[in-house]
Amino acid sequence: MDLKYKLHSEPFIFCSMRKSIFMEEDILLFFREPEGNTYVVTKENALAKKIPCKETWALITVETTTSLNAIGITAYISSILAQHKIPCNIVSAFHHDHLFVPFIQGSSALQILRE
């Protein structure tokens, strides 16, 4: 597959809470779960709200337009990273797929995906 990737520079965090304390424009991702709402925000926004940041994540966007009904793209990406022991959380949005990998492995993950 010929996919293009972009690594974003800022670290992100995942947090869970019942009610948002963030401004809407500060939220990259929101997902409602029975245990609490998941928010993905920059580490900077989290620290400003005094949210502890145990893990930080790098965001890699698949710049190639993908389709929600495409078969095998996320499996292809995650298998490449798994071979290199890099955890990956994939979010499929309307136009693109987005990968969250541990922040300290972001550059390595990008290089591996571009090989």
PyMOL commands that place a pseudoatom at each C-alpha (Angstrom):
pseudoatom trace, name=CA, resn=MET, resi=1, chain=A, elem=C, hetatm=0, pos=[0.000, 0.000, 0.000]
pseudoatom trace, name=CA, resn=ASP, resi=2, chain=A, elem=C, hetatm=0, pos=[1.260, 3.437, -0.870]
pseudoatom trace, name=CA, resn=LEU, resi=3, chain=A, elem=C, hetatm=0, pos=[0.210, 5.505, 2.136]
pseudoatom trace, name=CA, resn=LYS, resi=4, chain=A, elem=C, hetatm=0, pos=[1.553, 8.919, 3.136]
pseudoatom trace, name=CA, resn=TYR, resi=5, chain=A, elem=C, hetatm=0, pos=[1.994, 9.798, 6.808]
pseudoatom trace, name=CA, resn=LYS, resi=6, chain=A, elem=C, hetatm=0, pos=[2.406, 12.967, 8.861]
pseudoatom trace, name=CA, resn=LEU, resi=7, chain=A, elem=C, hetatm=0, pos=[3.724, 13.096, 12.421]
pseudoatom trace, name=CA, resn=HIS, resi=8, chain=A, elem=C, hetatm=0, pos=[2.246, 15.911, 14.525]
pseudoatom trace, name=CA, resn=SER, resi=9, chain=A, elem=C, hetatm=0, pos=[4.704, 17.608, 16.865]
pseudoatom trace, name=CA, resn=GLU, resi=10, chain=A, elem=C, hetatm=0, pos=[2.662, 17.957, 20.057]
pseudoatom trace, name=CA, resn=PRO, resi=11, chain=A, elem=C, hetatm=0, pos=[2.053, 15.150, 22.560]
pseudoatom trace, name=CA, resn=PHE, resi=12, chain=A, elem=C, hetatm=0, pos=[-1.526, 14.062, 23.270]
pseudoatom trace, name=CA, resn=ILE, resi=13, chain=A, elem=C, hetatm=0, pos=[-3.155, 12.386, 26.251]
pseudoatom trace, name=CA, resn=PHE, resi=14, chain=A, elem=C, hetatm=0, pos=[-6.240, 10.217, 26.698]
pseudoatom trace, name=CA, resn=CYS, resi=15, chain=A, elem=C, hetatm=0, pos=[-8.390, 10.916, 29.741]
pseudoatom trace, name=CA, resn=SER, resi=16, chain=A, elem=C, hetatm=0, pos=[-11.813, 9.831, 30.948]
pseudoatom trace, name=CA, resn=MET, resi=17, chain=A, elem=C, hetatm=0, pos=[-14.391, 11.932, 32.767]
pseudoatom trace, name=CA, resn=ARG, resi=18, chain=A, elem=C, hetatm=0, pos=[-18.148, 12.191, 33.032]
pseudoatom trace, name=CA, resn=LYS, resi=19, chain=A, elem=C, hetatm=0, pos=[-18.350, 15.842, 31.966]
pseudoatom trace, name=CA, resn=SER, resi=20, chain=A, elem=C, hetatm=0, pos=[-15.899, 17.816, 29.862]
pseudoatom trace, name=CA, resn=ILE, resi=21, chain=A, elem=C, hetatm=0, pos=[-13.828, 20.557, 31.440]
pseudoatom trace, name=CA, resn=PHE, resi=22, chain=A, elem=C, hetatm=0, pos=[-12.339, 21.450, 28.037]
pseudoatom trace, name=CA, resn=MET, resi=23, chain=A, elem=C, hetatm=0, pos=[-13.341, 24.055, 25.515]
pseudoatom trace, name=CA, resn=GLU, resi=24, chain=A, elem=C, hetatm=0, pos=[-14.775, 22.375, 22.419]
pseudoatom trace, name=CA, resn=GLU, resi=25, chain=A, elem=C, hetatm=0, pos=[-11.898, 23.630, 20.252]
pseudoatom trace, name=CA, resn=ASP, resi=26, chain=A, elem=C, hetatm=0, pos=[-9.372, 21.967, 22.609]
pseudoatom trace, name=CA, resn=ILE, resi=27, chain=A, elem=C, hetatm=0, pos=[-10.809, 18.470, 22.084]
pseudoatom trace, name=CA, resn=LEU, resi=28, chain=A, elem=C, hetatm=0, pos=[-9.231, 16.443, 19.291]
pseudoatom trace, name=CA, resn=LEU, resi=29, chain=A, elem=C, hetatm=0, pos=[-11.347, 13.354, 19.937]
pseudoatom trace, name=CA, resn=PHE, resi=30, chain=A, elem=C, hetatm=0, pos=[-14.398, 12.551, 22.033]
pseudoatom trace, name=CA, resn=PHE, resi=31, chain=A, elem=C, hetatm=0, pos=[-15.966, 9.123, 22.523]
pseudoatom trace, name=CA, resn=ARG, resi=32, chain=A, elem=C, hetatm=0, pos=[-18.806, 8.259, 24.898]
pseudoatom trace, name=CA, resn=GLU, resi=33, chain=A, elem=C, hetatm=0, pos=[-18.461, 5.026, 26.913]
pseudoatom trace, name=CA, resn=PRO, resi=34, chain=A, elem=C, hetatm=0, pos=[-20.575, 3.706, 29.806]
pseudoatom trace, name=CA, resn=GLU, resi=35, chain=A, elem=C, hetatm=0, pos=[-17.661, 4.116, 32.246]
pseudoatom trace, name=CA, resn=GLY, resi=36, chain=A, elem=C, hetatm=0, pos=[-17.023, 7.735, 31.273]
pseudoatom trace, name=CA, resn=ASN, resi=37, chain=A, elem=C, hetatm=0, pos=[-16.336, 9.931, 28.277]
pseudoatom trace, name=CA, resn=THR, resi=38, chain=A, elem=C, hetatm=0, pos=[-12.941, 9.605, 26.616]
pseudoatom trace, name=CA, resn=TYR, resi=39, chain=A, elem=C, hetatm=0, pos=[-11.223, 12.815, 25.553]
pseudoatom trace, name=CA, resn=VAL, resi=40, chain=A, elem=C, hetatm=0, pos=[-8.021, 13.178, 23.586]
pseudoatom trace, name=CA, resn=VAL, resi=41, chain=A, elem=C, hetatm=0, pos=[-6.382, 16.566, 24.053]
pseudoatom trace, name=CA, resn=THR, resi=42, chain=A, elem=C, hetatm=0, pos=[-2.881, 17.965, 23.853]
pseudoatom trace, name=CA, resn=LYS, resi=43, chain=A, elem=C, hetatm=0, pos=[-0.699, 17.452, 26.888]
pseudoatom trace, name=CA, resn=GLU, resi=44, chain=A, elem=C, hetatm=0, pos=[-0.545, 21.238, 27.198]
pseudoatom trace, name=CA, resn=ASN, resi=45, chain=A, elem=C, hetatm=0, pos=[-4.352, 21.476, 27.503]
pseudoatom trace, name=CA, resn=ALA, resi=46, chain=A, elem=C, hetatm=0, pos=[-4.426, 18.615, 29.997]
pseudoatom trace, name=CA, resn=LEU, resi=47, chain=A, elem=C, hetatm=0, pos=[-1.764, 20.163, 32.216]
pseudoatom trace, name=CA, resn=ALA, resi=48, chain=A, elem=C, hetatm=0, pos=[-3.584, 23.517, 32.102]
pseudoatom trace, name=CA, resn=LYS, resi=49, chain=A, elem=C, hetatm=0, pos=[-6.614, 21.697, 33.573]
pseudoatom trace, name=CA, resn=LYS, resi=50, chain=A, elem=C, hetatm=0, pos=[-4.412, 19.842, 36.121]
pseudoatom trace, name=CA, resn=ILE, resi=51, chain=A, elem=C, hetatm=0, pos=[-5.055, 16.440, 34.566]
pseudoatom trace, name=CA, resn=PRO, resi=52, chain=A, elem=C, hetatm=0, pos=[-2.226, 14.007, 35.309]
pseudoatom trace, name=CA, resn=CYS, resi=53, chain=A, elem=C, hetatm=0, pos=[-0.392, 12.724, 32.240]
pseudoatom trace, name=CA, resn=LYS, resi=54, chain=A, elem=C, hetatm=0, pos=[0.979, 9.235, 32.854]
pseudoatom trace, name=CA, resn=GLU, resi=55, chain=A, elem=C, hetatm=0, pos=[1.217, 8.388, 29.159]
pseudoatom trace, name=CA, resn=THR, resi=56, chain=A, elem=C, hetatm=0, pos=[1.692, 10.715, 26.226]
pseudoatom trace, name=CA, resn=TRP, resi=57, chain=A, elem=C, hetatm=0, pos=[0.940, 9.814, 22.651]
pseudoatom trace, name=CA, resn=ALA, resi=58, chain=A, elem=C, hetatm=0, pos=[2.230, 10.915, 19.273]
pseudoatom trace, name=CA, resn=LEU, resi=59, chain=A, elem=C, hetatm=0, pos=[-0.341, 11.444, 16.550]
pseudoatom trace, name=CA, resn=ILE, resi=60, chain=A, elem=C, hetatm=0, pos=[0.436, 10.196, 13.051]
pseudoatom trace, name=CA, resn=THR, resi=61, chain=A, elem=C, hetatm=0, pos=[-2.130, 11.011, 10.387]
pseudoatom trace, name=CA, resn=VAL, resi=62, chain=A, elem=C, hetatm=0, pos=[-2.480, 8.909, 7.269]
pseudoatom trace, name=CA, resn=GLU, resi=63, chain=A, elem=C, hetatm=0, pos=[-2.516, 11.778, 4.769]
pseudoatom trace, name=CA, resn=THR, resi=64, chain=A, elem=C, hetatm=0, pos=[-3.726, 9.503, 2.003]
pseudoatom trace, name=CA, resn=THR, resi=65, chain=A, elem=C, hetatm=0, pos=[-7.518, 9.717, 1.892]
pseudoatom trace, name=CA, resn=THR, resi=66, chain=A, elem=C, hetatm=0, pos=[-8.966, 6.480, 3.189]
pseudoatom trace, name=CA, resn=SER, resi=67, chain=A, elem=C, hetatm=0, pos=[-12.494, 5.117, 3.151]
pseudoatom trace, name=CA, resn=LEU, resi=68, chain=A, elem=C, hetatm=0, pos=[-14.475, 3.886, 6.125]
pseudoatom trace, name=CA, resn=ASN, resi=69, chain=A, elem=C, hetatm=0, pos=[-15.317, 0.704, 4.202]
pseudoatom trace, name=CA, resn=ALA, resi=70, chain=A, elem=C, hetatm=0, pos=[-11.771, 0.013, 2.977]
pseudoatom trace, name=CA, resn=ILE, resi=71, chain=A, elem=C, hetatm=0, pos=[-10.567, -3.462, 3.883]
pseudoatom trace, name=CA, resn=GLY, resi=72, chain=A, elem=C, hetatm=0, pos=[-7.240, -4.137, 5.531]
pseudoatom trace, name=CA, resn=ILE, resi=73, chain=A, elem=C, hetatm=0, pos=[-5.726, -0.669, 5.943]
pseudoatom trace, name=CA, resn=THR, resi=74, chain=A, elem=C, hetatm=0, pos=[-5.741, -0.609, 9.739]
pseudoatom trace, name=CA, resn=ALA, resi=75, chain=A, elem=C, hetatm=0, pos=[-4.632, -4.245, 9.898]
pseudoatom trace, name=CA, resn=TYR, resi=76, chain=A, elem=C, hetatm=0, pos=[-1.779, -3.456, 7.499]
pseudoatom trace, name=CA, resn=ILE, resi=77, chain=A, elem=C, hetatm=0, pos=[-0.597, -0.472, 9.565]
pseudoatom trace, name=CA, resn=SER, resi=78, chain=A, elem=C, hetatm=0, pos=[-0.944, -2.133, 12.956]
pseudoatom trace, name=CA, resn=SER, resi=79, chain=A, elem=C, hetatm=0, pos=[0.859, -5.290, 11.796]
pseudoatom trace, name=CA, resn=ILE, resi=80, chain=A, elem=C, hetatm=0, pos=[3.871, -3.253, 10.635]
pseudoatom trace, name=CA, resn=LEU, resi=81, chain=A, elem=C, hetatm=0, pos=[4.103, -1.475, 13.983]
pseudoatom trace, name=CA, resn=ALA, resi=82, chain=A, elem=C, hetatm=0, pos=[3.457, -4.683, 15.934]
pseudoatom trace, name=CA, resn=GLN, resi=83, chain=A, elem=C, hetatm=0, pos=[6.445, -6.319, 14.211]
pseudoatom trace, name=CA, resn=HIS, resi=84, chain=A, elem=C, hetatm=0, pos=[8.543, -3.540, 15.780]
pseudoatom trace, name=CA, resn=LYS, resi=85, chain=A, elem=C, hetatm=0, pos=[6.795, -3.819, 19.172]
pseudoatom trace, name=CA, resn=ILE, resi=86, chain=A, elem=C, hetatm=0, pos=[5.187, -0.368, 18.881]
pseudoatom trace, name=CA, resn=PRO, resi=87, chain=A, elem=C, hetatm=0, pos=[1.689, -0.117, 20.386]
pseudoatom trace, name=CA, resn=CYS, resi=88, chain=A, elem=C, hetatm=0, pos=[-0.802, 1.625, 18.139]
pseudoatom trace, name=CA, resn=ASN, resi=89, chain=A, elem=C, hetatm=0, pos=[-4.328, 2.905, 18.703]
pseudoatom trace, name=CA, resn=ILE, resi=90, chain=A, elem=C, hetatm=0, pos=[-6.055, 3.660, 15.412]
pseudoatom trace, name=CA, resn=VAL, resi=91, chain=A, elem=C, hetatm=0, pos=[-8.970, 6.022, 14.954]
pseudoatom trace, name=CA, resn=SER, resi=92, chain=A, elem=C, hetatm=0, pos=[-10.729, 6.030, 11.612]
pseudoatom trace, name=CA, resn=ALA, resi=93, chain=A, elem=C, hetatm=0, pos=[-12.353, 9.334, 10.761]
pseudoatom trace, name=CA, resn=PHE, resi=94, chain=A, elem=C, hetatm=0, pos=[-14.336, 10.300, 7.677]
pseudoatom trace, name=CA, resn=HIS, resi=95, chain=A, elem=C, hetatm=0, pos=[-11.365, 11.240, 5.472]
pseudoatom trace, name=CA, resn=HIS, resi=96, chain=A, elem=C, hetatm=0, pos=[-8.284, 9.795, 7.158]
pseudoatom trace, name=CA, resn=ASP, resi=97, chain=A, elem=C, hetatm=0, pos=[-7.008, 7.266, 9.653]
pseudoatom trace, name=CA, resn=HIS, resi=98, chain=A, elem=C, hetatm=0, pos=[-5.112, 8.545, 12.686]
pseudoatom trace, name=CA, resn=LEU, resi=99, chain=A, elem=C, hetatm=0, pos=[-2.574, 6.577, 14.705]
pseudoatom trace, name=CA, resn=PHE, resi=100, chain=A, elem=C, hetatm=0, pos=[-1.648, 7.146, 18.319]
pseudoatom trace, name=CA, resn=VAL, resi=101, chain=A, elem=C, hetatm=0, pos=[1.684, 5.623, 19.332]
pseudoatom trace, name=CA, resn=PRO, resi=102, chain=A, elem=C, hetatm=0, pos=[3.719, 6.236, 22.493]
pseudoatom trace, name=CA, resn=PHE, resi=103, chain=A, elem=C, hetatm=0, pos=[5.178, 9.719, 22.140]
pseudoatom trace, name=CA, resn=ILE, resi=104, chain=A, elem=C, hetatm=0, pos=[8.778, 8.593, 22.561]
pseudoatom trace, name=CA, resn=GLN, resi=105, chain=A, elem=C, hetatm=0, pos=[8.306, 6.176, 19.640]
pseudoatom trace, name=CA, resn=GLY, resi=106, chain=A, elem=C, hetatm=0, pos=[6.594, 8.630, 17.286]
pseudoatom trace, name=CA, resn=SER, resi=107, chain=A, elem=C, hetatm=0, pos=[9.610, 9.375, 15.079]
pseudoatom trace, name=CA, resn=SER, resi=108, chain=A, elem=C, hetatm=0, pos=[10.588, 5.702, 14.925]
pseudoatom trace, name=CA, resn=ALA, resi=109, chain=A, elem=C, hetatm=0, pos=[7.048, 4.683, 14.021]
pseudoatom trace, name=CA, resn=LEU, resi=110, chain=A, elem=C, hetatm=0, pos=[6.920, 7.270, 11.247]
pseudoatom trace, name=CA, resn=GLN, resi=111, chain=A, elem=C, hetatm=0, pos=[10.240, 6.082, 9.823]
pseudoatom trace, name=CA, resn=ILE, resi=112, chain=A, elem=C, hetatm=0, pos=[9.124, 2.436, 9.930]
pseudoatom trace, name=CA, resn=LEU, resi=113, chain=A, elem=C, hetatm=0, pos=[5.830, 3.236, 8.194]
pseudoatom trace, name=CA, resn=ARG, resi=114, chain=A, elem=C, hetatm=0, pos=[7.624, 5.182, 5.460]
pseudoatom trace, name=CA, resn=GLU, resi=115, chain=A, elem=C, hetatm=0, pos=[10.020, 2.298, 4.640]
for i in range(1, 115): cmd.bond("trace and resi %d" % i, "trace and resi %d" % (i + 1))
show_as sticks, trace
zoom trace
